[in-house]
Amino acid sequence: MTNRQILQAMSGLMAGMLVAILAGTVVANALPTIIADLEASQSSYTWVVTAELLAMTATVPLWGKLSDLFDKKLLLQLSLGMFVVGSLLAGFSHDVELLILSRVVQGIGAGGLTALAQVVMAAIIPPRRLGKYAGIFGAVFAIGTVAGPLVGGVLVDTSWLGWRWCFFIGVPFALLAIALLQRTLRLPAVARREVKIDFLGAFLIVAGVCALLIWVTLAGNEFDWASWQTAALTGAGVLLLVAAVFVEARTAEPVIPLGIFRNRTVTLTTVASLLVGVAMFGGTVFLSQYFQVSLGKSPTVAGLMSLPMILGLLVSSTVAGQVISKTGVWKRYLVAGAVIMTIGLGLLSTIDADTSFTLLSAYMAVLGIGVGMLMQNLVLAAQNDVPASELGAATSVLSFFRSMGGTIGTSVLGAILANRVASEMTKGLDAAGIPAGGDGGGENSVPDMSTLPEPVRQIVEHAYGVATADLFLIATPCALLALLTVVFIKEKPLKTTSGMERLAEEAATATETDKTVVGS
């Protein structure tokens, strides 16, 4: 394909990716209003967020496997269609139960988009040329991440729109993506063959992952980390996943082919993706809360304050991608990205309520530069080193573990944040001689800073500043482990043929082998 044809095909892919990212970010600033309007509880608040995340993370491997068996273009359009249905259900919801159900449907669609967009890119673009298009992917990621919370806040604050448009706004983008894919994406027809879908393996994987994700999401909030609920969920999750491994090892068409983990590159990039998810998403997800509570900024300003990190990510992913495509050398950028990401997290562990925005911007830019060089190129390394017939499985495994790492990091670090904030506030209130209680804080609530008296407000700002810095300090060793993992990845020359071309070559080779065997 020419560059023009690739860019045309990617227009639909990027519109779909924007939809998937917006689904997870646009409700961030709108949830308090949504829950209040539907007269729902705090646990419902948690489930509105968790339902979409669980469905997306758990179904990514399934979509990846389906892409190895069926028409990728049709699957992309199906996932977009599911997203449209989920968005419409969410927008018209009049009770929280329907809203949570709609978020599950949205999450399944978003899981397909997350996995399939990168699979299709690998199918139409050779690894040697793939790097130069990573900047476009990074730009969409940046726009969705920054614009989501901003758009959500504006929609909620606009009286003639309201929170329902947080869900409706993604529908036009999804429909546009379906139309663009139909018009621009041309994939060669895949030879039809008899396939046996591993429904048992799929069920065991989804059930096991959901059990563990529910545990890390709710532990520390709905129940204690050391409790019977923890024992039940972790025990059930481990047993289900052990059973899944047993089934996957013995079925002809496994959802996650265990053989791909014999590939050293796939195994190491998977571990690195998990660690990047924990360090990157687990640490940065609480930055918006730090901006609003500790620095006293509005939701809109808080969204804009994350721009240095996103711009750093965008610039580094674009430049590194162009250089990789030109030279074919890629490992040095993985190592450099991991080093810079570790430094960025270490710098952010020094922030407090008095840190200047200039210094904070520099720290965030360093982190963004590191993540931009590392995250997308881990996928490139894995896609370059697997047979074309396993591109979908390998890509989705990396996306799955990165999402799972982000979920684990967010939940665990969120519990640490709550405990540290509570202890710092108690210490500060005692030192100031202010009675505990009535300060608007606590482990499960964020104080309304505008209602607090000045002495208490300063104590709360300090508590959130110290606690947020601790999160980055905890995330730094995860980034260091990611660096050690990346060092052991063996650099191999980037292939100059696309996934579809390699698939045709592999099929021709298999045919010749069969003829030789029959002839002999």
TADAJO-V957570 format. One record per residue. N is the residue number from 1. RES is the residue in three letters. SS is DSSP state (H for helix, E for strand, C for the rest). D_LAST is the distance of its C-alpha to the last C-alpha in Angstrom with 1 decimal. Layout:
n={N,N}
res={RES,RES}
ss={SS,SS}
d_last={D_LAST,D_LAST}
This chain:
n={1,2,3,4,5,6,7,8,9,10,11,12,13,14,15,16,17,18,19,20,21,22,23,24,25,26,27,28,29,30,31,32,33,34,35,36,37,38,39,40,41,42,43,44,45,46,47,48,49,50,51,52,53,54,55,56,57,58,59,60,61,62,63,64,65,66,67,68,69,70,71,72,73,74,75,76,77,78,79,80,81,82,83,84,85,86,87,88,89,90,91,92,93,94,95,96,97,98,99,100,101,102,103,104,105,106,107,108,109,110,111,112,113,114,115,116,117,118,119,120,121,122,123,124,125,126,127,128,129,130,131,132,133,134,135,136,137,138,139,140,141,142,143,144,145,146,147,148,149,150,151,152,153,154,155,156,157,158,159,160,161,162,163,164,165,166,167,168,169,170,171,172,173,174,175,176,177,178,179,180,181,182,183,184,185,186,187,188,189,190,191,192,193,194,195,196,197,198,199,200,201,202,203,204,205,206,207,208,209,210,211,212,213,214,215,216,217,218,219,220,221,222,223,224,225,226,227,228,229,230,231,232,233,234,235,236,237,238,239,240,241,242,243,244,245,246,247,248,249,250,251,252,253,254,255,256,257,258,259,260,261,262,263,264,265,266,267,268,269,270,271,272,273,274,275,276,277,278,279,280,281,282,283,284,285,286,287,288,289,290,291,292,293,294,295,296,297,298,299,300,301,302,303,304,305,306,307,308,309,310,311,312,313,314,315,316,317,318,319,320,321,322,323,324,325,326,327,328,329,330,331,332,333,334,335,336,337,338,339,340,341,342,343,344,345,346,347,348,349,350,351,352,353,354,355,356,357,358,359,360,361,362,363,364,365,366,367,368,369,370,371,372,373,374,375,376,377,378,379,380,381,382,383,384,385,386,387,388,389,390,391,392,393,394,395,396,397,398,399,400,401,402,403,404,405,406,407,408,409,410,411,412,413,414,415,416,417,418,419,420,421,422,423,424,425,426,427,428,429,430,431,432,433,434,435,436,437,438,439,440,441,442,443,444,445,446,447,448,449,450,451,452,453,454,455,456,457,458,459,460,461,462,463,464,465,466,467,468,469,470,471,472,473,474,475,476,477,478,479,480,481,482,483,484,485,486,487,488,489,490,491,492,493,494,495,496,497,498,499,500,501,502,503,504,505,506,507,508,509,510,511,512,513,514,515,516,517,518,519,520}
res={MET,THR,ASN,ARG,GLN,ILE,LEU,GLN,ALA,MET,SER,GLY,LEU,MET,ALA,GLY,MET,LEU,VAL,ALA,ILE,LEU,ALA,GLY,THR,VAL,VAL,ALA,ASN,ALA,LEU,PRO,THR,ILE,ILE,ALA,ASP,LEU,GLU,ALA,SER,GLN,SER,SER,TYR,THR,TRP,VAL,VAL,THR,ALA,GLU,LEU,LEU,ALA,MET,THR,ALA,THR,VAL,PRO,LEU,TRP,GLY,LYS,LEU,SER,ASP,LEU,PHE,ASP,LYS,LYS,LEU,LEU,LEU,GLN,LEU,SER,LEU,GLY,MET,PHE,VAL,VAL,GLY,SER,LEU,LEU,ALA,GLY,PHE,SER,HIS,ASP,VAL,GLU,LEU,LEU,ILE,LEU,SER,ARG,VAL,VAL,GLN,GLY,ILE,GLY,ALA,GLY,GLY,LEU,THR,ALA,LEU,ALA,GLN,VAL,VAL,MET,ALA,ALA,ILE,ILE,PRO,PRO,ARG,ARG,LEU,GLY,LYS,TYR,ALA,GLY,ILE,PHE,GLY,ALA,VAL,PHE,ALA,ILE,GLY,THR,VAL,ALA,GLY,PRO,LEU,VAL,GLY,GLY,VAL,LEU,VAL,ASP,THR,SER,TRP,LEU,GLY,TRP,ARG,TRP,CYS,PHE,PHE,ILE,GLY,VAL,PRO,PHE,ALA,LEU,LEU,ALA,ILE,ALA,LEU,LEU,GLN,ARG,THR,LEU,ARG,LEU,PRO,ALA,VAL,ALA,ARG,ARG,GLU,VAL,LYS,ILE,ASP,PHE,LEU,GLY,ALA,PHE,LEU,ILE,VAL,ALA,GLY,VAL,CYS,ALA,LEU,LEU,ILE,TRP,VAL,THR,LEU,ALA,GLY,ASN,GLU,PHE,ASP,TRP,ALA,SER,TRP,GLN,THR,ALA,ALA,LEU,THR,GLY,ALA,GLY,VAL,LEU,LEU,LEU,VAL,ALA,ALA,VAL,PHE,VAL,GLU,ALA,ARG,THR,ALA,GLU,PRO,VAL,ILE,PRO,LEU,GLY,ILE,PHE,ARG,ASN,ARG,THR,VAL,THR,LEU,THR,THR,VAL,ALA,SER,LEU,LEU,VAL,GLY,VAL,ALA,MET,PHE,GLY,GLY,THR,VAL,PHE,LEU,SER,GLN,TYR,PHE,GLN,VAL,SER,LEU,GLY,LYS,SER,PRO,THR,VAL,ALA,GLY,LEU,MET,SER,LEU,PRO,MET,ILE,LEU,GLY,LEU,LEU,VAL,SER,SER,THR,VAL,ALA,GLY,GLN,VAL,ILE,SER,LYS,THR,GLY,VAL,TRP,LYS,ARG,TYR,LEU,VAL,ALA,GLY,ALA,VAL,ILE,MET,THR,ILE,GLY,LEU,GLY,LEU,LEU,SER,THR,ILE,ASP,ALA,ASP,THR,SER,PHE,THR,LEU,LEU,SER,ALA,TYR,MET,ALA,VAL,LEU,GLY,ILE,GLY,VAL,GLY,MET,LEU,MET,GLN,ASN,LEU,VAL,LEU,ALA,ALA,GLN,ASN,ASP,VAL,PRO,ALA,SER,GLU,LEU,GLY,ALA,ALA,THR,SER,VAL,LEU,SER,PHE,PHE,ARG,SER,MET,GLY,GLY,THR,ILE,GLY,THR,SER,VAL,LEU,GLY,ALA,ILE,LEU,ALA,ASN,ARG,VAL,ALA,SER,GLU,MET,THR,LYS,GLY,LEU,ASP,ALA,ALA,GLY,ILE,PRO,ALA,GLY,GLY,ASP,GLY,GLY,GLY,GLU,ASN,SER,VAL,PRO,ASP,MET,SER,THR,LEU,PRO,GLU,PRO,VAL,ARG,GLN,ILE,VAL,GLU,HIS,ALA,TYR,GLY,VAL,ALA,THR,ALA,ASP,LEU,PHE,LEU,ILE,ALA,THR,PRO,CYS,ALA,LEU,LEU,ALA,LEU,LEU,THR,VAL,VAL,PHE,ILE,LYS,GLU,LYS,PRO,LEU,LYS,THR,THR,SER,GLY,MET,GLU,ARG,LEU,ALA,GLU,GLU,ALA,ALA,THR,ALA,THR,GLU,THR,ASP,LYS,THR,VAL,VAL,GLY,SER}
ss={C,C,H,H,H,H,H,H,H,H,H,H,H,H,H,H,H,H,H,H,H,H,H,H,H,C,C,C,C,C,H,H,H,H,H,H,H,C,C,C,C,H,H,H,H,H,H,H,H,H,H,H,H,H,H,H,H,H,H,H,H,H,H,H,H,H,H,H,H,C,C,H,H,H,H,H,H,H,H,H,H,H,H,H,H,H,H,H,H,H,H,C,C,C,C,H,H,H,H,H,H,H,H,H,H,H,H,H,H,H,H,H,H,H,H,H,H,H,H,H,H,H,H,H,C,C,H,H,H,H,H,H,H,H,H,H,H,H,H,H,H,H,H,H,H,H,H,H,H,H,H,H,H,H,H,H,H,C,C,C,C,C,C,C,H,H,H,H,H,H,H,H,H,H,H,H,H,H,H,H,H,H,H,H,C,C,C,C,C,C,C,C,C,C,C,C,C,C,H,H,H,H,H,H,H,H,H,H,H,H,H,H,H,H,H,H,H,H,E,C,C,C,E,C,C,C,C,H,H,H,H,H,H,H,H,H,H,H,H,H,H,H,H,H,H,H,H,H,C,C,C,C,C,C,C,C,C,H,H,H,H,H,C,H,H,H,H,H,H,H,H,H,H,H,H,H,H,H,H,H,H,H,H,H,C,C,H,H,H,H,H,H,H,H,C,C,C,C,H,H,H,H,H,H,H,C,H,H,H,H,H,H,H,H,H,H,H,H,H,H,H,H,H,H,H,H,H,C,C,C,H,H,H,H,H,H,H,H,H,H,H,H,H,H,H,H,H,H,C,C,C,C,C,C,C,C,H,H,H,H,H,H,H,H,H,H,H,H,H,H,H,H,H,H,H,H,H,H,H,H,H,H,H,H,C,C,C,H,H,H,H,H,H,H,H,H,H,H,H,H,H,H,H,H,H,H,H,H,H,H,H,H,H,H,H,H,H,H,H,H,H,H,H,H,H,H,H,H,H,H,H,H,C,C,C,C,C,C,C,C,C,C,C,C,C,C,C,C,H,H,H,C,C,H,H,H,H,H,H,H,H,H,H,H,H,H,H,H,H,H,H,H,H,H,H,H,H,H,H,H,H,H,H,H,H,H,H,C,C,C,C,C,C,C,C,C,C,C,H,H,H,H,H,H,H,H,H,H,H,H,H,H,H,H,H,H,H,H,H,C}
d_last={39.1,42.4,45.0,47.1,44.4,43.5,47.3,47.6,44.8,46.2,49.6,48.5,46.7,49.8,52.1,50.1,50.2,53.9,54.3,52.4,54.6,57.8,57.1,57.4,60.3,62.6,64.1,65.0,68.6,69.0,68.2,71.7,73.1,70.4,71.0,74.7,74.6,72.5,74.8,71.8,71.7,70.5,67.5,66.6,66.8,64.1,61.9,62.1,60.5,58.2,56.7,55.2,54.0,52.4,50.6,49.3,48.1,46.5,44.6,43.1,39.9,39.5,39.9,37.5,34.7,35.6,35.2,31.5,31.0,33.6,35.5,37.3,40.1,40.9,40.9,43.3,45.6,45.5,46.6,49.4,50.5,50.8,52.8,55.1,55.7,56.4,58.8,60.7,61.0,62.3,64.7,66.3,66.4,69.8,68.9,66.9,64.5,63.2,63.1,60.9,58.6,58.3,57.5,54.5,53.2,53.9,52.0,48.9,49.0,49.7,46.8,44.5,46.1,46.0,42.2,41.1,43.1,41.4,37.9,38.6,40.0,36.8,34.7,36.7,37.9,35.8,37.0,38.5,40.8,41.3,44.1,46.5,46.4,47.2,50.9,50.9,49.5,52.2,54.9,54.1,54.0,57.4,59.0,57.9,59.0,62.4,63.2,62.3,65.3,67.6,66.8,67.1,70.5,71.8,70.8,72.5,75.6,75.8,78.0,76.7,73.0,72.6,69.8,67.9,67.0,65.0,62.4,63.0,62.7,58.9,58.4,58.9,56.5,53.8,54.4,54.3,51.0,49.5,50.8,49.6,46.1,45.9,47.1,45.6,42.3,39.3,36.0,32.8,31.8,29.4,26.6,27.9,25.9,27.0,28.8,30.7,33.8,34.8,38.4,39.3,38.1,40.0,43.1,43.0,42.6,45.4,47.7,47.2,47.7,50.7,52.4,52.2,53.3,56.2,57.2,57.3,59.0,61.8,62.4,65.5,66.9,66.6,66.4,66.5,63.5,64.3,64.7,63.2,61.7,59.8,58.6,57.5,55.6,53.9,53.0,51.6,49.7,48.1,47.1,45.6,43.6,42.4,41.3,39.6,37.6,36.6,35.5,33.7,31.6,30.3,30.0,27.0,29.1,31.8,34.8,34.7,31.2,32.3,29.3,31.0,33.7,31.3,31.7,34.8,36.1,36.0,37.8,40.5,41.1,41.5,44.0,45.8,46.0,47.5,50.1,50.9,51.5,53.9,55.7,55.9,56.5,58.2,60.8,61.3,61.7,65.2,66.4,67.8,69.8,71.1,72.2,74.1,75.6,76.1,76.7,78.4,76.4,75.9,72.5,72.2,73.1,70.8,67.9,68.9,69.2,65.5,64.9,64.8,61.8,60.0,60.8,59.6,56.3,56.0,56.9,54.7,51.5,52.1,52.8,50.0,47.5,48.6,48.4,45.0,43.6,45.3,44.3,41.1,42.8,43.3,43.8,47.3,48.4,47.1,49.0,52.1,52.1,52.0,54.8,57.0,56.4,57.6,60.6,61.4,61.4,63.5,66.0,66.2,67.0,70.4,71.7,74.7,77.1,78.8,75.7,76.3,74.0,73.4,72.1,70.1,68.5,67.5,65.9,64.0,62.8,61.4,59.5,58.2,57.0,55.0,53.4,52.6,50.7,48.8,48.1,46.0,44.2,42.9,41.0,39.8,38.5,36.5,35.1,34.0,31.9,29.9,26.9,28.2,27.2,29.7,32.5,34.6,34.4,35.1,38.0,39.5,39.4,41.5,43.9,44.2,45.1,47.5,49.3,49.4,50.8,53.4,54.4,54.7,56.7,59.0,59.8,60.3,62.2,64.2,65.4,66.3,68.2,70.2,71.2,72.1,74.1,76.0,76.9,78.0,80.1,81.7,82.5,83.9,86.0,87.5,88.3,90.0,91.9,90.4,89.8,86.2,85.2,85.9,84.1,81.4,78.6,76.5,73.0,72.0,74.0,74.5,78.3,79.9,81.2,83.8,85.7,85.9,89.1,88.8,88.7,86.0,84.0,83.9,82.7,79.9,78.8,78.8,76.8,74.0,73.9,73.5,71.0,68.8,68.8,67.7,64.6,63.4,64.2,61.9,59.2,59.2,57.4,54.5,54.2,54.3,51.5,49.5,50.2,48.9,45.7,45.2,45.7,42.5,40.3,38.1,38.4,35.3,35.3,35.7,32.9,33.8,31.8,33.0,31.4,30.5,28.8,26.9,25.8,24.5,22.6,21.1,20.1,18.4,16.6,15.4,14.3,12.3,10.7,10.0,8.5,6.1,5.3,5.5,3.8,0.0}
